[in-house]
Amino acid sequence: MSNGWPTGFRVMVTGHRDVRGQRAEVVRHALERILSKLKERNPDGLVAISGMAVGTDIEFAEVALGLGCRLVAAIPTDTQEE
């Protein structure tokens, strides 16, 4: 860790919340392909940063964890406006 953050290549994804059914499968497949390639090119590992919102953010977090990436959940605070 450096300055409280895990070391490695950092990647973040954000997208739509309405990701269900076939659309979710397409998104998941694309994320798996992209993260797998990034992982191959970065031997120090990947750090996935996700806002953890329903939809693409959660799909990204699940794929990243499934590939053995470290995950940082960048969640909102009590003082953040809606």
C-alpha positions, 0 to 999 in steps of 0.5 A: 500500500502506498498512501493508504491505497493498494499498489497496482494499475488502477482502473475505474468503470462507471455506467448505467444502473439499468443493466439487466438480462442480456444487456448485463451479459454483454456488459459482463463479457466486455468487462471480463475481456478488458480486465483480463487483458489489463491484468496480463499487461500489469504484472503488479496487479490491478486495483479496481475502483467502483462506486458500487452503484446498482448496475454497471458498477456492481458488475465491474466489482464482481468481475474484478473480484472474480479475476483476483483483482483488489477492489476499492469501494468508493462509496458516497458519504452522509454529506454527499448530495443526491 
